[in-house]
Each structure stands twice: as C-alpha cells, then as structure tokens.
Amino acid sequence: MSRISRRGDRVVVLIGAFKLLKSTLLIAIGAAALSGAPAAVLDRALHASRWTGAVSGHRTVRDAVVKLLSMDPHTMRDLGIACLFYAAMFLIEGVGLLRGRRWAEWLTVVVTVSFMPVEIYELARHRGAGELAALAINGAIAVYLVRRRMRAHAPRVHTRAPVSRFRAA
C-alpha cells in the first residue's frame, strides 16, 4: 500500500468519525424531543451542532423546533423520530467509512450533496460562520470522496521499464 493511499485512508477515517459525531448530536436532539425537553434545551443543542452541518438549515430547523414545541406532543414525537432516522443515516455512513467500505463513500457523497442546496439557501439568508463552515466542510468531503473513488477506478499506468527477454552476458 502506498503512502498516499494510507494517508487517504486516514482522511476517510476522519470523515467517518465526523459522521459519527453528527449522529451522536442528532441522537441527543431526537431523544430530547421524544422526552419532551424544554425549547431552550433543544435550541442550545441545535445551536451547538450548527458548525457540523448535522442539521442543515439550522436556523430554519431551530425556528421550526421552537414552533413545534408549542404544539402537540404528537408533532414533537414526529420531530424526534425524524432526528433519529437522520442520525441512523449518519451512523451508517460513519461505520461504513470506518470499515473502509466503498459503498459508504458513495453514500456519503450522495447524502452530503443532497443537503447542500439547503445549506446554500441558509447561507444566502443568514450569512454566518456556522453556515459557511458547514457548507465548506461538506463540500470538501464530497469533492474528496468523489476524487478518491474516481482515482480508484482510473486505469493504472505502469511506470516500470519493460523487461528484456535477452539477458546481458
């Protein structure tokens, strides 16, 4: 294994760990929503998770959470379940990346890119460091993984000199 591929593997492990961190944050938010936590607790959790991009469009989501908390428990339960499903997706991505699975790299690209329009919308509406950081991190992850997968499928060029059939005497 070359030095570059080992370094690339470390980057994938870091991305996997980042996905697991996002999953952990969403599990906490989902559990708080299901347990009927006060709006202030959920608001702080969402604010703390903004730089990770775990909750794309965090201001919109935070506003929705505050509104939902004033609504019925059924709606609150739905929010908690949605957060847990989203956390499960990050958990699958993270574990797959940590185990070196190619499908996890592609899944991460698809999921990450699918939420970028929401992040761009939020950045346009509310310019902030958190929104910019989330977009930059997720964009870098997507570009890195696509390039890594494309490089893995590129035809290999042999750089060794051809071996002569005749031996020197």
CNS distance restraints for C-alpha pairs under 8 A (distance, minus, plus):
assign (resid   1 and name CA) (resid   5 and name CA) 6.54 0.50 0.50
assign (resid   1 and name CA) (resid   6 and name CA) 6.91 0.50 0.50
assign (resid   2 and name CA) (resid   6 and name CA) 6.44 0.50 0.50
assign (resid   3 and name CA) (resid   7 and name CA) 6.25 0.50 0.50
assign (resid   4 and name CA) (resid   8 and name CA) 6.06 0.50 0.50
assign (resid   5 and name CA) (resid   9 and name CA) 6.03 0.50 0.50
assign (resid   6 and name CA) (resid  10 and name CA) 6.38 0.50 0.50
assign (resid   7 and name CA) (resid  11 and name CA) 6.44 0.50 0.50
assign (resid   8 and name CA) (resid  12 and name CA) 6.33 0.50 0.50
assign (resid   8 and name CA) (resid 148 and name CA) 7.95 0.50 0.50
assign (resid   9 and name CA) (resid  13 and name CA) 6.22 0.50 0.50
assign (resid   9 and name CA) (resid 100 and name CA) 7.71 0.50 0.50
assign (resid  10 and name CA) (resid  14 and name CA) 6.23 0.50 0.50
assign (resid  11 and name CA) (resid  15 and name CA) 6.24 0.50 0.50
assign (resid  12 and name CA) (resid  16 and name CA) 6.10 0.50 0.50
assign (resid  12 and name CA) (resid  97 and name CA) 6.19 0.50 0.50
assign (resid  12 and name CA) (resid  98 and name CA) 7.14 0.50 0.50
assign (resid  12 and name CA) (resid 100 and name CA) 7.77 0.50 0.50
assign (resid  13 and name CA) (resid  17 and name CA) 6.15 0.50 0.50
assign (resid  13 and name CA) (resid  97 and name CA) 6.30 0.50 0.50
assign (resid  13 and name CA) (resid  98 and name CA) 5.15 0.50 0.50
assign (resid  14 and name CA) (resid  18 and name CA) 6.15 0.50 0.50
assign (resid  15 and name CA) (resid  19 and name CA) 6.24 0.50 0.50
assign (resid  15 and name CA) (resid  94 and name CA) 7.36 0.50 0.50
assign (resid  15 and name CA) (resid  97 and name CA) 7.41 0.50 0.50
assign (resid  15 and name CA) (resid 141 and name CA) 7.26 0.50 0.50
assign (resid  16 and name CA) (resid  20 and name CA) 6.28 0.50 0.50
assign (resid  16 and name CA) (resid  93 and name CA) 6.85 0.50 0.50
assign (resid  16 and name CA) (resid  94 and name CA) 3.98 0.50 0.50
assign (resid  16 and name CA) (resid  95 and name CA) 6.57 0.50 0.50
assign (resid  16 and name CA) (resid  96 and name CA) 7.59 0.50 0.50
assign (resid  16 and name CA) (resid  97 and name CA) 5.01 0.50 0.50
assign (resid  16 and name CA) (resid  98 and name CA) 5.47 0.50 0.50
assign (resid  17 and name CA) (resid  21 and name CA) 6.24 0.50 0.50
assign (resid  17 and name CA) (resid  94 and name CA) 6.16 0.50 0.50
assign (resid  17 and name CA) (resid  98 and name CA) 7.47 0.50 0.50
assign (resid  18 and name CA) (resid  22 and name CA) 6.35 0.50 0.50
assign (resid  18 and name CA) (resid  94 and name CA) 7.44 0.50 0.50
assign (resid  19 and name CA) (resid  23 and name CA) 6.17 0.50 0.50
assign (resid  19 and name CA) (resid  90 and name CA) 5.35 0.50 0.50
assign (resid  19 and name CA) (resid  91 and name CA) 6.69 0.50 0.50
assign (resid  19 and name CA) (resid  93 and name CA) 6.69 0.50 0.50
assign (resid  19 and name CA) (resid  94 and name CA) 4.92 0.50 0.50
assign (resid  20 and name CA) (resid  24 and name CA) 6.15 0.50 0.50
assign (resid  20 and name CA) (resid  90 and name CA) 6.33 0.50 0.50
assign (resid  20 and name CA) (resid  91 and name CA) 5.56 0.50 0.50
assign (resid  20 and name CA) (resid  94 and name CA) 5.24 0.50 0.50
assign (resid  20 and name CA) (resid  95 and name CA) 7.58 0.50 0.50
assign (resid  21 and name CA) (resid  25 and name CA) 6.33 0.50 0.50
assign (resid  22 and name CA) (resid  26 and name CA) 6.25 0.50 0.50
assign (resid  22 and name CA) (resid  49 and name CA) 7.68 0.50 0.50
assign (resid  22 and name CA) (resid  52 and name CA) 6.62 0.50 0.50
assign (resid  22 and name CA) (resid  53 and name CA) 7.87 0.50 0.50
assign (resid  22 and name CA) (resid  54 and name CA) 5.21 0.50 0.50
assign (resid  22 and name CA) (resid  87 and name CA) 7.16 0.50 0.50
assign (resid  22 and name CA) (resid  90 and name CA) 6.73 0.50 0.50
assign (resid  23 and name CA) (resid  27 and name CA) 6.08 0.50 0.50
assign (resid  23 and name CA) (resid  54 and name CA) 7.63 0.50 0.50
assign (resid  23 and name CA) (resid  86 and name CA) 7.61 0.50 0.50
assign (resid  23 and name CA) (resid  87 and name CA) 4.26 0.50 0.50
assign (resid  23 and name CA) (resid  88 and name CA) 6.77 0.50 0.50
assign (resid  23 and name CA) (resid  89 and name CA) 7.83 0.50 0.50
assign (resid  23 and name CA) (resid  90 and name CA) 5.21 0.50 0.50
assign (resid  23 and name CA) (resid  91 and name CA) 5.60 0.50 0.50
assign (resid  24 and name CA) (resid  28 and name CA) 6.29 0.50 0.50
assign (resid  24 and name CA) (resid  87 and name CA) 7.07 0.50 0.50
assign (resid  25 and name CA) (resid  29 and name CA) 6.30 0.50 0.50
assign (resid  25 and name CA) (resid  45 and name CA) 7.66 0.50 0.50
assign (resid  25 and name CA) (resid  49 and name CA) 6.69 0.50 0.50
assign (resid  25 and name CA) (resid  54 and name CA) 7.54 0.50 0.50
assign (resid  25 and name CA) (resid  87 and name CA) 7.93 0.50 0.50
assign (resid  26 and name CA) (resid  30 and name CA) 5.87 0.50 0.50
assign (resid  26 and name CA) (resid  54 and name CA) 7.06 0.50 0.50
assign (resid  26 and name CA) (resid  55 and name CA) 7.94 0.50 0.50
assign (resid  26 and name CA) (resid  83 and name CA) 5.65 0.50 0.50
assign (resid  26 and name CA) (resid  84 and name CA) 6.49 0.50 0.50
assign (resid  26 and name CA) (resid  86 and name CA) 7.24 0.50 0.50
assign (resid  26 and name CA) (resid  87 and name CA) 5.27 0.50 0.50
assign (resid  27 and name CA) (resid  31 and name CA) 5.91 0.50 0.50
assign (resid  27 and name CA) (resid  83 and name CA) 6.74 0.50 0.50
assign (resid  27 and name CA) (resid  84 and name CA) 5.56 0.50 0.50
assign (resid  27 and name CA) (resid  87 and name CA) 5.88 0.50 0.50
assign (resid  28 and name CA) (resid  32 and name CA) 6.06 0.50 0.50
assign (resid  28 and name CA) (resid  45 and name CA) 7.96 0.50 0.50
assign (resid  29 and name CA) (resid  33 and name CA) 6.15 0.50 0.50
assign (resid  29 and name CA) (resid  42 and name CA) 6.38 0.50 0.50
assign (resid  29 and name CA) (resid  45 and name CA) 6.48 0.50 0.50
assign (resid  29 and name CA) (resid  46 and name CA) 7.41 0.50 0.50
assign (resid  29 and name CA) (resid  80 and name CA) 7.17 0.50 0.50
assign (resid  29 and name CA) (resid  83 and name CA) 6.86 0.50 0.50
assign (resid  30 and name CA) (resid  34 and name CA) 6.15 0.50 0.50
assign (resid  30 and name CA) (resid  79 and name CA) 7.12 0.50 0.50
assign (resid  30 and name CA) (resid  80 and name CA) 3.99 0.50 0.50
assign (resid  30 and name CA) (resid  81 and name CA) 6.41 0.50 0.50
assign (resid  30 and name CA) (resid  82 and name CA) 7.46 0.50 0.50
assign (resid  30 and name CA) (resid  83 and name CA) 4.86 0.50 0.50
assign (resid  30 and name CA) (resid  84 and name CA) 5.44 0.50 0.50
assign (resid  31 and name CA) (resid  35 and name CA) 6.04 0.50 0.50
assign (resid  31 and name CA) (resid  80 and name CA) 6.32 0.50 0.50
assign (resid  31 and name CA) (resid  84 and name CA) 7.80 0.50 0.50
assign (resid  32 and name CA) (resid  36 and name CA) 6.25 0.50 0.50
assign (resid  32 and name CA) (resid  37 and name CA) 5.14 0.50 0.50
assign (resid  32 and name CA) (resid  41 and name CA) 7.90 0.50 0.50
assign (resid  32 and name CA) (resid  42 and name CA) 6.86 0.50 0.50
assign (resid  32 and name CA) (resid  80 and name CA) 7.41 0.50 0.50
assign (resid  33 and name CA) (resid  37 and name CA) 5.92 0.50 0.50
assign (resid  33 and name CA) (resid  42 and name CA) 7.32 0.50 0.50
assign (resid  33 and name CA) (resid  76 and name CA) 6.05 0.50 0.50
assign (resid  33 and name CA) (resid  77 and name CA) 6.59 0.50 0.50
assign (resid  33 and name CA) (resid  79 and name CA) 6.72 0.50 0.50
assign (resid  33 and name CA) (resid  80 and name CA) 4.79 0.50 0.50
assign (resid  34 and name CA) (resid  76 and name CA) 6.69 0.50 0.50
assign (resid  34 and name CA) (resid  77 and name CA) 5.21 0.50 0.50
assign (resid  34 and name CA) (resid  79 and name CA) 7.89 0.50 0.50
assign (resid  34 and name CA) (resid  80 and name CA) 5.09 0.50 0.50
assign (resid  34 and name CA) (resid  81 and name CA) 7.55 0.50 0.50
assign (resid  36 and name CA) (resid  73 and name CA) 7.76 0.50 0.50
assign (resid  36 and name CA) (resid  76 and name CA) 7.48 0.50 0.50
assign (resid  37 and name CA) (resid  41 and name CA) 6.43 0.50 0.50
assign (resid  37 and name CA) (resid  42 and name CA) 6.97 0.50 0.50
assign (resid  38 and name CA) (resid  42 and name CA) 6.80 0.50 0.50
assign (resid  38 and name CA) (resid  69 and name CA) 7.59 0.50 0.50
assign (resid  39 and name CA) (resid  43 and name CA) 5.98 0.50 0.50
assign (resid  39 and name CA) (resid  65 and name CA) 7.39 0.50 0.50
assign (resid  39 and name CA) (resid  66 and name CA) 5.79 0.50 0.50
assign (resid  39 and name CA) (resid  69 and name CA) 6.14 0.50 0.50
assign (resid  40 and name CA) (resid  44 and name CA) 6.17 0.50 0.50
assign (resid  41 and name CA) (resid  45 and name CA) 6.28 0.50 0.50
assign (resid  42 and name CA) (resid  46 and name CA) 6.11 0.50 0.50
assign (resid  42 and name CA) (resid  65 and name CA) 7.56 0.50 0.50
assign (resid  43 and name CA) (resid  47 and name CA) 6.08 0.50 0.50
assign (resid  43 and name CA) (resid  62 and name CA) 6.10 0.50 0.50
assign (resid  43 and name CA) (resid  65 and name CA) 7.60 0.50 0.50
assign (resid  43 and name CA) (resid  66 and name CA) 7.44 0.50 0.50
assign (resid  44 and name CA) (resid  48 and name CA) 6.06 0.50 0.50
assign (resid  45 and name CA) (resid  49 and name CA) 6.28 0.50 0.50
assign (resid  46 and name CA) (resid  50 and name CA) 6.29 0.50 0.50
assign (resid  46 and name CA) (resid  55 and name CA) 7.31 0.50 0.50
assign (resid  46 and name CA) (resid  58 and name CA) 6.78 0.50 0.50
assign (resid  46 and name CA) (resid  62 and name CA) 6.49 0.50 0.50
assign (resid  47 and name CA) (resid  58 and name CA) 7.49 0.50 0.50
assign (resid  47 and name CA) (resid  62 and name CA) 7.92 0.50 0.50
assign (resid  49 and name CA) (resid  53 and name CA) 7.02 0.50 0.50
assign (resid  49 and name CA) (resid  54 and name CA) 6.27 0.50 0.50
assign (resid  49 and name CA) (resid  55 and name CA) 7.12 0.50 0.50
assign (resid  50 and name CA) (resid  54 and name CA) 6.72 0.50 0.50
assign (resid  50 and name CA) (resid  55 and name CA) 6.58 0.50 0.50
assign (resid  50 and name CA) (resid  56 and name CA) 7.85 0.50 0.50
assign (resid  50 and name CA) (resid  58 and name CA) 6.11 0.50 0.50
assign (resid  50 and name CA) (resid 130 and name CA) 5.78 0.50 0.50
assign (resid  50 and name CA) (resid 131 and name CA) 7.17 0.50 0.50
assign (resid  50 and name CA) (resid 134 and name CA) 7.35 0.50 0.50
assign (resid  51 and name CA) (resid 129 and name CA) 7.93 0.50 0.50
assign (resid  51 and name CA) (resid 130 and name CA) 4.58 0.50 0.50
assign (resid  51 and name CA) (resid 131 and name CA) 6.76 0.50 0.50
assign (resid  51 and name CA) (resid 133 and name CA) 5.92 0.50 0.50
assign (resid  51 and name CA) (resid 134 and name CA) 5.30 0.50 0.50
assign (resid  52 and name CA) (resid 133 and name CA) 7.74 0.50 0.50
assign (resid  52 and name CA) (resid 134 and name CA) 5.56 0.50 0.50
assign (resid  52 and name CA) (resid 137 and name CA) 7.98 0.50 0.50
assign (resid  53 and name CA) (resid  58 and name CA) 7.86 0.50 0.50
assign (resid  53 and name CA) (resid 119 and name CA) 7.96 0.50 0.50
assign (resid  53 and name CA) (resid 131 and name CA) 7.59 0.50 0.50
assign (resid  53 and name CA) (resid 134 and name CA) 4.64 0.50 0.50
assign (resid  53 and name CA) (resid 135 and name CA) 7.33 0.50 0.50
assign (resid  53 and name CA) (resid 138 and name CA) 7.56 0.50 0.50
assign (resid  55 and name CA) (resid  61 and name CA) 7.26 0.50 0.50
assign (resid  56 and name CA) (resid  61 and name CA) 7.84 0.50 0.50
assign (resid  56 and name CA) (resid 115 and name CA) 6.62 0.50 0.50
assign (resid  56 and name CA) (resid 116 and name CA) 7.88 0.50 0.50
assign (resid  56 and name CA) (resid 118 and name CA) 6.24 0.50 0.50
assign (resid  56 and name CA) (resid 119 and name CA) 5.64 0.50 0.50
assign (resid  57 and name CA) (resid  61 and name CA) 6.18 0.50 0.50
assign (resid  57 and name CA) (resid 118 and name CA) 5.78 0.50 0.50
assign (resid  57 and name CA) (resid 119 and name CA) 5.52 0.50 0.50
assign (resid  57 and name CA) (resid 121 and name CA) 7.65 0.50 0.50
assign (resid  57 and name CA) (resid 122 and name CA) 5.33 0.50 0.50
assign (resid  57 and name CA) (resid 131 and name CA) 7.91 0.50 0.50
assign (resid  58 and name CA) (resid  62 and name CA) 5.73 0.50 0.50
assign (resid  58 and name CA) (resid 122 and name CA) 7.94 0.50 0.50
assign (resid  59 and name CA) (resid  63 and name CA) 6.02 0.50 0.50
assign (resid  59 and name CA) (resid 122 and name CA) 7.60 0.50 0.50
assign (resid  60 and name CA) (resid  64 and name CA) 6.11 0.50 0.50
assign (resid  60 and name CA) (resid 122 and name CA) 7.91 0.50 0.50
assign (resid  61 and name CA) (resid  65 and name CA) 6.02 0.50 0.50
assign (resid  62 and name CA) (resid  66 and name CA) 6.27 0.50 0.50
assign (resid  63 and name CA) (resid  67 and name CA) 6.31 0.50 0.50
assign (resid  64 and name CA) (resid  68 and name CA) 5.90 0.50 0.50
assign (resid  65 and name CA) (resid  69 and name CA) 5.97 0.50 0.50
assign (resid  66 and name CA) (resid  70 and name CA) 6.79 0.50 0.50
assign (resid  67 and name CA) (resid  71 and name CA) 6.78 0.50 0.50
assign (resid  68 and name CA) (resid  72 and name CA) 7.51 0.50 0.50
assign (resid  68 and name CA) (resid  75 and name CA) 6.65 0.50 0.50
assign (resid  68 and name CA) (resid  76 and name CA) 6.25 0.50 0.50
assign (resid  69 and name CA) (resid  73 and name CA) 8.00 0.50 0.50
assign (resid  69 and name CA) (resid  76 and name CA) 6.45 0.50 0.50
assign (resid  71 and name CA) (resid  75 and name CA) 6.84 0.50 0.50
assign (resid  71 and name CA) (resid  76 and name CA) 7.45 0.50 0.50
assign (resid  72 and name CA) (resid  76 and name CA) 6.67 0.50 0.50
assign (resid  73 and name CA) (resid  77 and name CA) 6.10 0.50 0.50
assign (resid  74 and name CA) (resid  78 and name CA) 6.37 0.50 0.50
assign (resid  75 and name CA) (resid  79 and name CA) 6.37 0.50 0.50
assign (resid  76 and name CA) (resid  80 and name CA) 6.36 0.50 0.50
assign (resid  77 and name CA) (resid  81 and name CA) 6.20 0.50 0.50
assign (resid  78 and name CA) (resid  82 and name CA) 6.12 0.50 0.50
assign (resid  79 and name CA) (resid  83 and name CA) 6.27 0.50 0.50
assign (resid  80 and name CA) (resid  84 and name CA) 6.29 0.50 0.50
assign (resid  81 and name CA) (resid  85 and name CA) 6.22 0.50 0.50
assign (resid  82 and name CA) (resid  86 and name CA) 6.19 0.50 0.50
assign (resid  83 and name CA) (resid  87 and name CA) 6.04 0.50 0.50
assign (resid  84 and name CA) (resid  88 and name CA) 6.09 0.50 0.50
assign (resid  85 and name CA) (resid  89 and name CA) 6.41 0.50 0.50
assign (resid  86 and name CA) (resid  90 and name CA) 6.56 0.50 0.50
assign (resid  87 and name CA) (resid  91 and name CA) 6.06 0.50 0.50
assign (resid  88 and name CA) (resid  92 and name CA) 6.14 0.50 0.50
assign (resid  89 and name CA) (resid  93 and name CA) 6.28 0.50 0.50
assign (resid  90 and name CA) (resid  94 and name CA) 5.96 0.50 0.50
assign (resid  91 and name CA) (resid  95 and name CA) 6.06 0.50 0.50
assign (resid  92 and name CA) (resid  96 and name CA) 5.96 0.50 0.50
assign (resid  92 and name CA) (resid 104 and name CA) 7.74 0.50 0.50
assign (resid  93 and name CA) (resid  97 and name CA) 6.06 0.50 0.50
assign (resid  93 and name CA) (resid 104 and name CA) 5.41 0.50 0.50
assign (resid  93 and name CA) (resid 105 and name CA) 7.65 0.50 0.50
assign (resid  93 and name CA) (resid 107 and name CA) 6.81 0.50 0.50
assign (resid  93 and name CA) (resid 108 and name CA) 6.00 0.50 0.50
assign (resid  94 and name CA) (resid  98 and name CA) 6.12 0.50 0.50
assign (resid  94 and name CA) (resid 104 and name CA) 7.81 0.50 0.50
assign (resid  95 and name CA) (resid  99 and name CA) 6.14 0.50 0.50
assign (resid  96 and name CA) (resid 100 and name CA) 6.29 0.50 0.50
assign (resid  96 and name CA) (resid 101 and name CA) 5.33 0.50 0.50
assign (resid  96 and name CA) (resid 103 and name CA) 7.66 0.50 0.50
assign (resid  96 and name CA) (resid 104 and name CA) 4.97 0.50 0.50
assign (resid  96 and name CA) (resid 105 and name CA) 7.84 0.50 0.50
assign (resid  97 and name CA) (resid 101 and name CA) 5.79 0.50 0.50
assign (resid  97 and name CA) (resid 102 and name CA) 7.76 0.50 0.50
assign (resid  97 and name CA) (resid 104 and name CA) 5.51 0.50 0.50
assign (resid  97 and name CA) (resid 105 and name CA) 6.39 0.50 0.50
assign (resid 100 and name CA) (resid 104 and name CA) 7.82 0.50 0.50
assign (resid 101 and name CA) (resid 105 and name CA) 6.89 0.50 0.50
assign (resid 102 and name CA) (resid 106 and name CA) 6.60 0.50 0.50
assign (resid 102 and name CA) (resid 149 and name CA) 7.84 0.50 0.50
assign (resid 103 and name CA) (resid 107 and name CA) 6.01 0.50 0.50
assign (resid 104 and name CA) (resid 108 and name CA) 5.92 0.50 0.50
assign (resid 105 and name CA) (resid 109 and name CA) 6.33 0.50 0.50
assign (resid 105 and name CA) (resid 145 and name CA) 6.17 0.50 0.50
assign (resid 105 and name CA) (resid 149 and name CA) 7.85 0.50 0.50
assign (resid 106 and name CA) (resid 110 and name CA) 6.25 0.50 0.50
assign (resid 106 and name CA) (resid 145 and name CA) 7.48 0.50 0.50
assign (resid 106 and name CA) (resid 146 and name CA) 7.58 0.50 0.50
assign (resid 107 and name CA) (resid 111 and name CA) 6.05 0.50 0.50
assign (resid 108 and name CA) (resid 112 and name CA) 5.77 0.50 0.50
assign (resid 108 and name CA) (resid 142 and name CA) 7.39 0.50 0.50
assign (resid 109 and name CA) (resid 113 and name CA) 5.95 0.50 0.50
assign (resid 109 and name CA) (resid 141 and name CA) 7.58 0.50 0.50
assign (resid 109 and name CA) (resid 142 and name CA) 4.94 0.50 0.50
assign (resid 109 and name CA) (resid 145 and name CA) 6.75 0.50 0.50
assign (resid 109 and name CA) (resid 146 and name CA) 7.05 0.50 0.50
assign (resid 110 and name CA) (resid 114 and name CA) 6.00 0.50 0.50
assign (resid 111 and name CA) (resid 115 and name CA) 6.65 0.50 0.50
assign (resid 112 and name CA) (resid 116 and name CA) 6.59 0.50 0.50
assign (resid 112 and name CA) (resid 138 and name CA) 6.23 0.50 0.50
assign (resid 112 and name CA) (resid 139 and name CA) 7.83 0.50 0.50
assign (resid 112 and name CA) (resid 142 and name CA) 6.59 0.50 0.50
assign (resid 113 and name CA) (resid 117 and name CA) 7.81 0.50 0.50
assign (resid 113 and name CA) (resid 138 and name CA) 7.73 0.50 0.50
assign (resid 113 and name CA) (resid 139 and name CA) 7.55 0.50 0.50
assign (resid 113 and name CA) (resid 142 and name CA) 6.80 0.50 0.50
assign (resid 115 and name CA) (resid 119 and name CA) 6.61 0.50 0.50
assign (resid 116 and name CA) (resid 120 and name CA) 6.08 0.50 0.50
assign (resid 116 and name CA) (resid 135 and name CA) 6.77 0.50 0.50
assign (resid 116 and name CA) (resid 138 and name CA) 7.67 0.50 0.50
assign (resid 116 and name CA) (resid 139 and name CA) 7.84 0.50 0.50
assign (resid 117 and name CA) (resid 121 and name CA) 6.10 0.50 0.50
assign (resid 118 and name CA) (resid 122 and name CA) 6.16 0.50 0.50
assign (resid 119 and name CA) (resid 123 and name CA) 6.09 0.50 0.50
assign (resid 119 and name CA) (resid 131 and name CA) 6.70 0.50 0.50
assign (resid 119 and name CA) (resid 134 and name CA) 7.53 0.50 0.50
assign (resid 119 and name CA) (resid 135 and name CA) 6.12 0.50 0.50
assign (resid 120 and name CA) (resid 124 and name CA) 6.14 0.50 0.50
assign (resid 120 and name CA) (resid 135 and name CA) 7.15 0.50 0.50
assign (resid 121 and name CA) (resid 125 and name CA) 6.28 0.50 0.50
assign (resid 122 and name CA) (resid 126 and name CA) 5.77 0.50 0.50
assign (resid 122 and name CA) (resid 127 and name CA) 7.59 0.50 0.50
assign (resid 122 and name CA) (resid 131 and name CA) 6.92 0.50 0.50
assign (resid 123 and name CA) (resid 127 and name CA) 4.95 0.50 0.50
assign (resid 123 and name CA) (resid 128 and name CA) 6.86 0.50 0.50
assign (resid 123 and name CA) (resid 131 and name CA) 5.50 0.50 0.50
assign (resid 123 and name CA) (resid 132 and name CA) 6.54 0.50 0.50
assign (resid 126 and name CA) (resid 131 and name CA) 7.90 0.50 0.50
assign (resid 127 and name CA) (resid 131 and name CA) 6.94 0.50 0.50
assign (resid 127 and name CA) (resid 132 and name CA) 7.52 0.50 0.50
assign (resid 128 and name CA) (resid 132 and name CA) 6.25 0.50 0.50
assign (resid 129 and name CA) (resid 133 and name CA) 5.87 0.50 0.50
assign (resid 130 and name CA) (resid 134 and name CA) 6.11 0.50 0.50
assign (resid 131 and name CA) (resid 135 and name CA) 6.22 0.50 0.50
assign (resid 132 and name CA) (resid 136 and name CA) 6.00 0.50 0.50
assign (resid 133 and name CA) (resid 137 and name CA) 5.95 0.50 0.50
assign (resid 134 and name CA) (resid 138 and name CA) 6.01 0.50 0.50
assign (resid 135 and name CA) (resid 139 and name CA) 5.85 0.50 0.50
assign (resid 136 and name CA) (resid 140 and name CA) 6.03 0.50 0.50
assign (resid 137 and name CA) (resid 141 and name CA) 6.16 0.50 0.50
assign (resid 138 and name CA) (resid 142 and name CA) 6.19 0.50 0.50
assign (resid 139 and name CA) (resid 143 and name CA) 6.15 0.50 0.50
assign (resid 140 and name CA) (resid 144 and name CA) 5.92 0.50 0.50
assign (resid 141 and name CA) (resid 145 and name CA) 6.13 0.50 0.50
assign (resid 142 and name CA) (resid 146 and name CA) 6.13 0.50 0.50
assign (resid 143 and name CA) (resid 147 and name CA) 6.11 0.50 0.50
assign (resid 144 and name CA) (resid 148 and name CA) 6.04 0.50 0.50
assign (resid 145 and name CA) (resid 149 and name CA) 6.12 0.50 0.50
assign (resid 146 and name CA) (resid 150 and name CA) 6.04 0.50 0.50
assign (resid 147 and name CA) (resid 151 and name CA) 5.96 0.50 0.50
assign (resid 148 and name CA) (resid 152 and name CA) 6.23 0.50 0.50
assign (resid 149 and name CA) (resid 153 and name CA) 6.46 0.50 0.50
assign (resid 150 and name CA) (resid 154 and name CA) 6.21 0.50 0.50
